[in-house]
Amino acid sequence: MSAHPYPEFTFFSRFVTDIQAGRKTITIRDEREAHWQPGQRLALFTNPEHQPFGTIEVISVKAVAFDELSDEHARQENMTLPDLKQVIRNIYPDLPLLYAIEFKLIA
């Protein structure tokens, strides 16, 4: 049984500072991580170190095609649109249907 009251959700370590500072308020994931519901709380851990670093509350989960990614998505990710697209290409080379998970840090 997990020691945390909420399901675990991971981010690459390089995003921790931006999340904790409120500069990163969405994450783009594939269908494997699109099942979260608005209002659900998730315990945050770094990937791959598995260090806890906070708790978020899901605001929304919306399908978004790669070609529909916008400057607003990039702003919410705290990066430029070209950088965001490159990061997504690196993580999801087959470019599946993606989901923008909007969240707020609560702890």
Residue pairs with C-beta under 8 A, 6 or more apart in sequence:
2 8
2 43
4 43
4 52
5 41
5 43
6 40
6 41
6 42
6 43
6 55
7 40
7 42
7 43
8 42
8 43
8 45
9 33
9 36
9 42
9 43
9 44
9 45
9 56
10 44
10 45
10 46
10 47
10 50
11 19
11 27
11 44
11 45
11 46
11 47
12 46
12 47
13 46
13 47
13 49
13 51
15 24
16 46
16 53
18 24
18 78
19 44
19 53
19 54
19 56
19 105
20 53
20 54
20 105
22 105
23 78
24 76
24 77
24 78
25 76
25 102
25 103
25 104
26 73
26 76
26 77
26 100
26 101
26 102
26 103
27 77
27 100
27 101
27 103
28 64
28 69
28 73
28 77
28 84
28 88
28 98
28 99
28 100
28 101
29 98
29 99
29 101
30 92
30 96
30 97
30 98
30 99
31 96
31 97
31 99
33 99
33 101
34 61
34 63
34 99
34 101
36 42
36 58
36 61
36 101
37 58
37 61
38 58
38 59
38 60
38 61
39 57
39 58
40 57
40 58
41 55
41 56
41 57
41 58
41 106
42 55
42 56
42 57
42 58
42 103
43 52
43 55
44 52
44 53
44 54
44 55
44 56
45 51
45 52
45 53
46 53
54 105
54 106
54 107
55 105
55 106
55 107
56 103
56 104
56 105
56 106
57 103
57 104
57 106
58 101
58 102
58 103
59 102
59 103
59 104
60 100
60 101
60 102
61 99
61 100
61 101
61 102
62 99
62 100
62 102
63 97
63 98
63 99
64 73
64 98
64 99
64 100
65 97
65 98
66 85
66 88
66 95
66 98
69 81
69 84
69 85
69 88
69 98
70 81
71 81
73 81
73 84
73 100
74 80
74 81
74 83
74 84
76 100
76 102
77 84
79 87
88 95
88 98
89 95
92 98
